[in-house]
């Protein structure tokens, strides 16, 4: 079985749009746990971008 190689550099330009879409879906913004199916991982990505 071969290793899957993902070119992450191709994904970086799409991060701002992905964050914006996730933020729109996180309504009302949850403080502890998503109330609907989804994820709040966009918050982690934003924090990582700040540092």
PDB file of N, CA, C and O in Angstrom:
ATOM      1  N   UNK A   1       0.837  -1.183   0.000  1.00  0.00           N
ATOM      2  CA  UNK A   1       0.000   0.000   0.000  1.00  0.00           C
ATOM      3  C   UNK A   1       0.882   1.246   0.000  1.00  0.00           C
ATOM      4  O   UNK A   1       1.800   1.353   0.813  1.00  0.00           O
ATOM      5  N   UNK A   2       0.614   2.182  -0.898  1.00  0.00           N
ATOM      6  CA  UNK A   2       1.400   3.399  -0.971  1.00  0.00           C
ATOM      7  C   UNK A   2       0.896   4.456  -0.006  1.00  0.00           C
ATOM      8  O   UNK A   2      -0.242   4.417   0.462  1.00  0.00           O
ATOM      9  N   UNK A   3       1.779   5.398   0.275  1.00  0.00           N
ATOM     10  CA  UNK A   3       1.412   6.496   1.171  1.00  0.00           C
ATOM     11  C   UNK A   3       0.687   7.576   0.384  1.00  0.00           C
ATOM     12  O   UNK A   3       1.050   7.893  -0.748  1.00  0.00           O
ATOM     13  N   UNK A   4      -0.329   8.125   0.998  1.00  0.00           N
ATOM     14  CA  UNK A   4      -1.073   9.215   0.388  1.00  0.00           C
ATOM     15  C   UNK A   4      -0.338  10.509   0.688  1.00  0.00           C
ATOM     16  O   UNK A   4      -0.044  10.799   1.848  1.00  0.00           O
ATOM     17  N   UNK A   5      -0.041  11.281  -0.327  1.00  0.00           N
ATOM     18  CA  UNK A   5       0.675  12.536  -0.129  1.00  0.00           C
ATOM     19  C   UNK A   5      -0.271  13.683  -0.462  1.00  0.00           C
ATOM     20  O   UNK A   5      -0.677  13.855  -1.611  1.00  0.00           O
ATOM     21  N   UNK A   6      -0.615  14.459   0.551  1.00  0.00           N
ATOM     22  CA  UNK A   6      -1.493  15.600   0.362  1.00  0.00           C
ATOM     23  C   UNK A   6      -0.638  16.861   0.310  1.00  0.00           C
ATOM     24  O   UNK A   6       0.155  17.132   1.212  1.00  0.00           O
ATOM     25  N   UNK A   7      -0.815  17.612  -0.746  1.00  0.00           N
ATOM     26  CA  UNK A   7      -0.073  18.860  -0.883  1.00  0.00           C
ATOM     27  C   UNK A   7      -0.815  19.951  -0.119  1.00  0.00           C
ATOM     28  O   UNK A   7      -1.677  20.637  -0.667  1.00  0.00           O
ATOM     29  N   UNK A   8      -0.463  20.098   1.158  1.00  0.00           N
ATOM     30  CA  UNK A   8      -1.169  21.042   2.025  1.00  0.00           C
ATOM     31  C   UNK A   8      -1.017  22.484   1.564  1.00  0.00           C
ATOM     32  O   UNK A   8      -1.872  23.318   1.862  1.00  0.00           O
ATOM     33  N   UNK A   9       0.031  22.784   0.859  1.00  0.00           N
ATOM     34  CA  UNK A   9       0.226  24.160   0.387  1.00  0.00           C
ATOM     35  C   UNK A   9      -0.894  24.594  -0.557  1.00  0.00           C
ATOM     36  O   UNK A   9      -1.178  25.785  -0.684  1.00  0.00           O
ATOM     37  N   UNK A  10      -1.526  23.628  -1.214  1.00  0.00           N
ATOM     38  CA  UNK A  10      -2.643  23.952  -2.109  1.00  0.00           C
ATOM     39  C   UNK A  10      -3.915  24.270  -1.332  1.00  0.00           C
ATOM     40  O   UNK A  10      -4.828  24.894  -1.874  1.00  0.00           O
ATOM     41  N   UNK A  11      -3.988  23.851  -0.073  1.00  0.00           N
ATOM     42  CA  UNK A  11      -5.172  24.083   0.747  1.00  0.00           C
ATOM     43  C   UNK A  11      -5.153  25.455   1.432  1.00  0.00           C
ATOM     44  O   UNK A  11      -6.210  26.011   1.732  1.00  0.00           O
ATOM     45  N   UNK A  12      -3.978  25.992   1.676  1.00  0.00           N
ATOM     46  CA  UNK A  12      -3.825  27.229   2.449  1.00  0.00           C
ATOM     47  C   UNK A  12      -4.626  28.399   1.887  1.00  0.00           C
ATOM     48  O   UNK A  12      -5.248  29.112   2.674  1.00  0.00           O
ATOM     49  N   UNK A  13      -4.653  28.643   0.574  1.00  0.00           N
ATOM     50  CA  UNK A  13      -5.429  29.779   0.067  1.00  0.00           C
ATOM     51  C   UNK A  13      -6.925  29.704   0.381  1.00  0.00           C
ATOM     52  O   UNK A  13      -7.590  30.738   0.435  1.00  0.00           O
ATOM     53  N   UNK A  14      -7.458  28.513   0.587  1.00  0.00           N
ATOM     54  CA  UNK A  14      -8.884  28.355   0.844  1.00  0.00           C
ATOM     55  C   UNK A  14      -9.276  28.472   2.310  1.00  0.00           C
ATOM     56  O   UNK A  14     -10.463  28.438   2.634  1.00  0.00           O
ATOM     57  N   UNK A  15      -8.304  28.609   3.196  1.00  0.00           N
ATOM     58  CA  UNK A  15      -8.598  28.648   4.632  1.00  0.00           C
ATOM     59  C   UNK A  15      -9.504  29.810   5.018  1.00  0.00           C
ATOM     60  O   UNK A  15     -10.464  29.584   5.754  1.00  0.00           O
ATOM     61  N   UNK A  16      -9.262  31.041   4.568  1.00  0.00           N
ATOM     62  CA  UNK A  16     -10.162  32.136   4.963  1.00  0.00           C
ATOM     63  C   UNK A  16     -11.621  31.886   4.567  1.00  0.00           C
ATOM     64  O   UNK A  16     -12.524  32.179   5.350  1.00  0.00           O
ATOM     65  N   UNK A  17     -11.862  31.360   3.385  1.00  0.00           N
ATOM     66  CA  UNK A  17     -13.230  31.059   2.960  1.00  0.00           C
ATOM     67  C   UNK A  17     -13.844  29.948   3.805  1.00  0.00           C
ATOM     68  O   UNK A  17     -15.021  30.010   4.161  1.00  0.00           O
ATOM     69  N   UNK A  18     -13.046  28.934   4.126  1.00  0.00           N
ATOM     70  CA  UNK A  18     -13.543  27.833   4.951  1.00  0.00           C
ATOM     71  C   UNK A  18     -13.929  28.332   6.339  1.00  0.00           C
ATOM     72  O   UNK A  18     -14.951  27.920   6.889  1.00  0.00           O
ATOM     73  N   UNK A  19     -13.118  29.212   6.901  1.00  0.00           N
ATOM     74  CA  UNK A  19     -13.423  29.786   8.211  1.00  0.00           C
ATOM     75  C   UNK A  19     -14.706  30.593   8.140  1.00  0.00           C
ATOM     76  O   UNK A  19     -15.551  30.489   9.028  1.00  0.00           O
ATOM     77  N   UNK A  20     -14.862  31.392   7.105  1.00  0.00           N
ATOM     78  CA  UNK A  20     -16.070  32.219   6.962  1.00  0.00           C
ATOM     79  C   UNK A  20     -17.323  31.345   6.852  1.00  0.00           C
ATOM     80  O   UNK A  20     -18.344  31.653   7.466  1.00  0.00           O
ATOM     81  N   UNK A  21     -17.254  30.261   6.079  1.00  0.00           N
ATOM     82  CA  UNK A  21     -18.405  29.356   5.957  1.00  0.00           C
ATOM     83  C   UNK A  21     -18.727  28.698   7.294  1.00  0.00           C
ATOM     84  O   UNK A  21     -19.894  28.585   7.670  1.00  0.00           O
ATOM     85  N   UNK A  22     -17.697  28.267   8.007  1.00  0.00           N
ATOM     86  CA  UNK A  22     -17.912  27.616   9.302  1.00  0.00           C
ATOM     87  C   UNK A  22     -18.500  28.598  10.307  1.00  0.00           C
ATOM     88  O   UNK A  22     -19.371  28.229  11.094  1.00  0.00           O
ATOM     89  N   UNK A  23     -18.034  29.840  10.289  1.00  0.00           N
ATOM     90  CA  UNK A  23     -18.549  30.862  11.206  1.00  0.00           C
ATOM     91  C   UNK A  23     -20.034  31.116  10.939  1.00  0.00           C
ATOM     92  O   UNK A  23     -20.817  31.266  11.877  1.00  0.00           O
ATOM     93  N   UNK A  24     -20.420  31.164   9.669  1.00  0.00           N
ATOM     94  CA  UNK A  24     -21.836  31.375   9.327  1.00  0.00           C
ATOM     95  C   UNK A  24     -22.710  30.227   9.813  1.00  0.00           C
ATOM     96  O   UNK A  24     -23.851  30.445  10.219  1.00  0.00           O
ATOM     97  N   UNK A  25     -22.180  29.001   9.775  1.00  0.00           N
ATOM     98  CA  UNK A  25     -22.952  27.842  10.223  1.00  0.00           C
ATOM     99  C   UNK A  25     -23.036  27.756  11.740  1.00  0.00           C
ATOM    100  O   UNK A  25     -23.932  27.099  12.271  1.00  0.00           O
ATOM    101  N   UNK A  26     -22.130  28.400  12.437  1.00  0.00           N
ATOM    102  CA  UNK A  26     -22.079  28.353  13.897  1.00  0.00           C
ATOM    103  C   UNK A  26     -22.955  29.465  14.470  1.00  0.00           C
ATOM    104  O   UNK A  26     -22.476  30.365  15.160  1.00  0.00           O
ATOM    105  N   UNK A  27     -24.275  29.376  14.160  1.00  0.00           N
ATOM    106  CA  UNK A  27     -25.213  30.407  14.585  1.00  0.00           C
ATOM    107  C   UNK A  27     -26.357  29.756  15.344  1.00  0.00           C
ATOM    108  O   UNK A  27     -26.983  28.848  14.797  1.00  0.00           O
ATOM    109  N   UNK A  28     -26.664  30.153  16.550  1.00  0.00           N
ATOM    110  CA  UNK A  28     -25.889  31.111  17.345  1.00  0.00           C
ATOM    111  C   UNK A  28     -24.566  30.488  17.764  1.00  0.00           C
ATOM    112  O   UNK A  28     -24.454  29.275  17.945  1.00  0.00           O
ATOM    113  N   UNK A  29     -23.589  31.334  17.911  1.00  0.00           N
ATOM    114  CA  UNK A  29     -22.253  30.870  18.263  1.00  0.00           C
ATOM    115  C   UNK A  29     -22.302  30.087  19.571  1.00  0.00           C
ATOM    116  O   UNK A  29     -22.765  30.595  20.593  1.00  0.00           O
ATOM    117  N   UNK A  30     -21.827  28.863  19.529  1.00  0.00           N
ATOM    118  CA  UNK A  30     -21.873  28.053  20.746  1.00  0.00           C
ATOM    119  C   UNK A  30     -20.636  28.337  21.590  1.00  0.00           C
ATOM    120  O   UNK A  30     -19.563  28.631  21.063  1.00  0.00           O
ATOM    121  N   UNK A  31     -20.800  28.246  22.881  1.00  0.00           N
ATOM    122  CA  UNK A  31     -19.694  28.544  23.777  1.00  0.00           C
ATOM    123  C   UNK A  31     -19.005  27.298  24.293  1.00  0.00           C
ATOM    124  O   UNK A  31     -17.835  27.350  24.671  1.00  0.00           O
ATOM    125  N   UNK A  32     -19.717  26.174  24.316  1.00  0.00           N
ATOM    126  CA  UNK A  32     -19.100  24.986  24.874  1.00  0.00           C
ATOM    127  C   UNK A  32     -19.137  23.774  23.940  1.00  0.00           C
ATOM    128  O   UNK A  32     -18.159  23.031  23.853  1.00  0.00           O
ATOM    129  N   UNK A  33     -20.249  23.572  23.248  1.00  0.00           N
ATOM    130  CA  UNK A  33     -20.402  22.378  22.429  1.00  0.00           C
ATOM    131  C   UNK A  33     -21.349  22.707  21.276  1.00  0.00           C
ATOM    132  O   UNK A  33     -22.373  23.355  21.497  1.00  0.00           O
ATOM    133  N   UNK A  34     -21.036  22.278  20.061  1.00  0.00           N
ATOM    134  CA  UNK A  34     -21.943  22.552  18.941  1.00  0.00           C
ATOM    135  C   UNK A  34     -23.339  22.001  19.206  1.00  0.00           C
ATOM    136  O   UNK A  34     -23.489  20.864  19.652  1.00  0.00           O
ATOM    137  N   UNK A  35     -24.348  22.802  18.933  1.00  0.00           N
ATOM    138  CA  UNK A  35     -25.722  22.389  19.161  1.00  0.00           C
ATOM    139  C   UNK A  35     -26.311  21.646  17.964  1.00  0.00           C
ATOM    140  O   UNK A  35     -27.307  20.934  18.089  1.00  0.00           O
ATOM    141  N   UNK A  36     -25.691  21.820  16.823  1.00  0.00           N
ATOM    142  CA  UNK A  36     -26.112  21.107  15.629  1.00  0.00           C
ATOM    143  C   UNK A  36     -24.912  20.334  15.091  1.00  0.00           C
ATOM    144  O   UNK A  36     -23.789  20.511  15.563  1.00  0.00           O
ATOM    145  N   UNK A  37     -25.149  19.496  14.122  1.00  0.00           N
ATOM    146  CA  UNK A  37     -24.048  18.740  13.526  1.00  0.00           C
ATOM    147  C   UNK A  37     -23.075  19.724  12.903  1.00  0.00           C
ATOM    148  O   UNK A  37     -23.464  20.584  12.113  1.00  0.00           O
ATOM    149  N   UNK A  38     -21.829  19.591  13.257  1.00  0.00           N
ATOM    150  CA  UNK A  38     -20.817  20.472  12.717  1.00  0.00           C
ATOM    151  C   UNK A  38     -19.610  20.506  13.636  1.00  0.00           C
ATOM    152  O   UNK A  38     -19.439  19.644  14.499  1.00  0.00           O
ATOM    153  N   UNK A  39     -18.799  21.492  13.440  1.00  0.00           N
ATOM    154  CA  UNK A  39     -17.556  21.585  14.183  1.00  0.00           C
ATOM    155  C   UNK A  39     -17.213  23.044  14.446  1.00  0.00           C
ATOM    156  O   UNK A  39     -17.617  23.936  13.699  1.00  0.00           O
ATOM    157  N   UNK A  40     -16.483  23.266  15.491  1.00  0.00           N
ATOM    158  CA  UNK A  40     -15.981  24.611  15.758  1.00  0.00           C
ATOM    159  C   UNK A  40     -14.461  24.630  15.622  1.00  0.00           C
ATOM    160  O   UNK A  40     -13.784  25.463  16.226  1.00  0.00           O
ATOM    161  N   UNK A  41     -13.936  23.710  14.829  1.00  0.00           N
ATOM    162  CA  UNK A  41     -12.484  23.646  14.641  1.00  0.00           C
ATOM    163  C   UNK A  41     -11.964  24.925  13.978  1.00  0.00           C
ATOM    164  O   UNK A  41     -10.776  25.234  14.074  1.00  0.00           O
ATOM    165  N   UNK A  42     -12.850  25.667  13.305  1.00  0.00           N
ATOM    166  CA  UNK A  42     -12.420  26.924  12.691  1.00  0.00           C
ATOM    167  C   UNK A  42     -11.843  27.863  13.738  1.00  0.00           C
ATOM    168  O   UNK A  42     -10.961  28.663  13.425  1.00  0.00           O
ATOM    169  N   UNK A  43     -12.321  27.784  14.974  1.00  0.00           N
ATOM    170  CA  UNK A  43     -11.788  28.629  16.053  1.00  0.00           C
ATOM    171  C   UNK A  43     -10.328  28.300  16.328  1.00  0.00           C
ATOM    172  O   UNK A  43      -9.509  29.192  16.549  1.00  0.00           O
ATOM    173  N   UNK A  44     -10.013  27.016  16.312  1.00  0.00           N
ATOM    174  CA  UNK A  44      -8.625  26.591  16.499  1.00  0.00           C
ATOM    175  C   UNK A  44      -7.754  27.113  15.366  1.00  0.00           C
ATOM    176  O   UNK A  44      -6.653  27.611  15.602  1.00  0.00           O
ATOM    177  N   UNK A  45      -8.241  27.000  14.147  1.00  0.00           N
ATOM    178  CA  UNK A  45      -7.471  27.460  12.989  1.00  0.00           C
ATOM    179  C   UNK A  45      -7.222  28.961  13.086  1.00  0.00           C
ATOM    180  O   UNK A  45      -6.124  29.428  12.782  1.00  0.00           O
ATOM    181  N   UNK A  46      -8.236  29.719  13.510  1.00  0.00           N
ATOM    182  CA  UNK A  46      -8.058  31.170  13.684  1.00  0.00           C
ATOM    183  C   UNK A  46      -6.977  31.459  14.720  1.00  0.00           C
ATOM    184  O   UNK A  46      -6.124  32.320  14.504  1.00  0.00           O
ATOM    185  N   UNK A  47      -7.011  30.750  15.835  1.00  0.00           N
ATOM    186  CA  UNK A  47      -5.996  30.957  16.898  1.00  0.00           C
ATOM    187  C   UNK A  47      -4.600  30.621  16.382  1.00  0.00           C
ATOM    188  O   UNK A  47      -3.634  31.320  16.687  1.00  0.00           O
ATOM    189  N   UNK A  48      -4.500  29.554  15.605  1.00  0.00           N
ATOM    190  CA  UNK A  48      -3.198  29.178  15.057  1.00  0.00           C
ATOM    191  C   UNK A  48      -2.687  30.232  14.076  1.00  0.00           C
ATOM    192  O   UNK A  48      -1.483  30.480  13.996  1.00  0.00           O
ATOM    193  N   UNK A  49      -3.593  30.844  13.339  1.00  0.00           N
ATOM    194  CA  UNK A  49      -3.186  31.880  12.388  1.00  0.00           C
ATOM    195  C   UNK A  49      -2.718  33.146  13.110  1.00  0.00           C
ATOM    196  O   UNK A  49      -1.871  33.877  12.596  1.00  0.00           O
ATOM    197  N   UNK A  50      -3.269  33.407  14.300  1.00  0.00           N
ATOM    198  CA  UNK A  50      -2.892  34.589  15.068  1.00  0.00           C
ATOM    199  C   UNK A  50      -1.457  34.504  15.582  1.00  0.00           C
ATOM    200  O   UNK A  50      -0.789  35.526  15.740  1.00  0.00           O
ATOM    201  N   UNK A  51      -0.986  33.292  15.841  1.00  0.00           N
ATOM    202  CA  UNK A  51       0.351  33.157  16.436  1.00  0.00           C
ATOM    203  C   UNK A  51       1.446  33.128  15.403  1.00  0.00           C
ATOM    204  O   UNK A  51       2.621  33.018  15.751  1.00  0.00           O
TER     205      UNK A  51
END
